[in-house]
């Protein structure tokens, strides 16, 4: 006899980086490239006790020109990630072996600079018509 087995995973986003709800009602769906993120800074890997990993909410990302996927924002990059597209809005769960992860992108709103996972220096963000429209507050 086959016994059905169901599991569910609940991930609660830590959005202490969010300074207001403005923009949270119009996030965009994106796909993250896990190979362009840094373990322990941008994401938590799956383990034996936690079979699902997750990308942290608030991670700044840019769109990789060649693939259309999103990776960690890097002002020194030359692959498209030098343009800040926005922040990962909600923690995005993934299973072992996964490299492409669906996520929600907050592309406009107000955020607390000091709470961004991995940090960000707003003075290094170059304005771009295709980039995020975020206001960074220097509060903790």
C-alpha positions as CSV (number, residue, x, y, z in Angstrom):
1,X,0.0,0.0,0.0
2,X,1.3,3.5,-0.9
3,X,1.1,6.0,1.9
4,X,0.9,9.7,0.8
5,X,3.4,11.9,2.5
6,X,3.2,15.7,2.5
7,X,5.5,18.3,3.9
8,X,5.4,22.0,4.0
9,X,8.0,24.7,4.6
10,X,7.3,28.0,6.2
11,X,9.8,30.8,5.8
12,X,9.3,34.0,7.7
13,X,11.0,37.0,6.1
14,X,13.2,39.2,8.3
15,X,12.5,42.6,6.7
16,X,14.1,44.9,9.3
17,X,15.8,46.6,6.3
18,X,12.4,47.8,5.1
19,X,11.7,51.4,6.2
20,X,8.2,51.7,4.8
21,X,5.5,49.7,3.0
22,X,5.7,51.9,-0.1
23,X,6.4,49.7,-3.1
24,X,5.7,46.4,-1.4
25,X,2.4,46.1,-3.4
26,X,4.1,46.1,-6.7
27,X,7.1,43.8,-6.6
28,X,8.3,42.0,-9.7
29,X,8.9,38.3,-10.2
30,X,12.6,37.5,-11.0
31,X,14.9,34.5,-11.1
32,X,18.0,34.5,-9.0
33,X,21.2,32.8,-10.1
34,X,22.5,31.2,-6.9
35,X,26.0,30.9,-8.3
36,X,26.2,34.8,-8.3
37,X,25.3,35.0,-4.6
38,X,27.6,34.4,-1.6
39,X,26.8,31.7,1.0
40,X,26.3,32.9,4.5
41,X,26.0,36.5,3.4
42,X,23.2,36.3,0.8
43,X,21.8,32.8,1.5
44,X,21.7,29.9,3.9
45,X,22.4,26.5,2.5
46,X,20.1,23.4,3.1
47,X,21.3,21.1,5.9
48,X,20.3,17.7,7.3
49,X,18.1,19.4,9.9
50,X,16.9,22.1,7.5
51,X,16.3,20.5,4.1
52,X,15.5,23.8,2.4
53,X,17.9,26.7,2.0
54,X,16.8,30.3,1.5
55,X,18.0,33.5,0.0
56,X,17.7,36.3,2.6
57,X,15.3,39.1,2.1
58,X,16.9,42.5,1.5
59,X,19.7,41.2,-0.7
60,X,20.6,43.8,-3.3
61,X,20.6,42.4,-6.9
62,X,21.4,43.3,-10.4
63,X,20.3,41.7,-13.7
64,X,22.9,39.7,-15.5
65,X,22.8,40.9,-19.1
66,X,23.7,37.6,-20.8
67,X,21.3,35.3,-18.9
68,X,18.5,37.6,-17.7
69,X,18.9,36.1,-14.3
70,X,19.7,38.2,-11.2
71,X,22.8,38.0,-9.0
72,X,24.3,40.0,-6.1
73,X,24.6,43.7,-6.9
74,X,28.2,44.7,-7.4
75,X,29.2,48.3,-8.5
76,X,32.5,46.9,-9.9
77,X,30.8,44.2,-12.1
78,X,30.7,44.4,-15.9
79,X,28.0,41.7,-16.5
80,X,25.0,43.9,-15.7
81,X,25.0,43.5,-11.9
82,X,26.6,46.9,-11.6
83,X,23.1,48.4,-12.1
84,X,21.1,48.0,-8.9
85,X,17.8,46.4,-9.9
86,X,16.4,46.3,-6.4
87,X,16.3,44.1,-3.3
88,X,15.0,40.6,-2.8
89,X,11.7,41.3,-1.1
90,X,10.9,38.0,0.7
91,X,13.1,35.1,1.6
92,X,13.2,32.7,-1.3
93,X,13.4,29.0,-0.4
94,X,15.3,26.4,-2.5
95,X,16.2,22.7,-2.3
96,X,19.7,21.2,-2.6
97,X,21.1,21.3,-6.2
98,X,19.0,24.2,-7.2
99,X,20.8,27.1,-8.9
100,X,17.8,29.1,-10.3
101,X,15.4,30.5,-7.6
102,X,12.2,32.4,-8.2
103,X,11.9,35.5,-6.0
104,X,10.1,38.8,-5.6
105,X,12.0,42.1,-6.4
106,X,11.3,45.3,-4.5
107,X,12.4,47.9,-7.1
108,X,11.1,51.0,-5.4
109,X,10.6,52.1,-1.9
110,X,12.5,53.2,1.2
111,X,15.0,51.0,3.0
112,X,17.4,51.2,6.0
113,X,21.0,51.1,4.6
114,X,22.5,49.5,7.7
115,X,20.2,46.5,7.7
116,X,20.9,45.4,4.1
117,X,22.3,41.8,4.1
118,X,26.0,42.0,3.0
119,X,25.8,45.8,3.2
120,X,25.6,48.4,0.5
121,X,27.2,51.8,-0.1
122,X,24.5,54.1,-1.6
123,X,27.2,56.6,-2.8
124,X,28.5,53.9,-5.2
125,X,25.1,53.4,-6.9
126,X,25.0,54.9,-10.3
127,X,21.7,56.3,-11.4
128,X,20.3,54.3,-14.3
129,X,16.9,54.4,-16.0
130,X,16.6,50.6,-15.8
131,X,17.8,50.6,-12.1
132,X,15.9,50.6,-8.8
133,X,14.2,53.6,-7.4
134,X,15.1,53.2,-3.8
135,X,15.6,55.8,-1.1
136,X,18.3,54.7,1.5
137,X,18.0,55.9,5.0
138,X,21.0,56.1,7.3
139,X,19.2,54.7,10.4
140,X,19.7,51.5,12.3
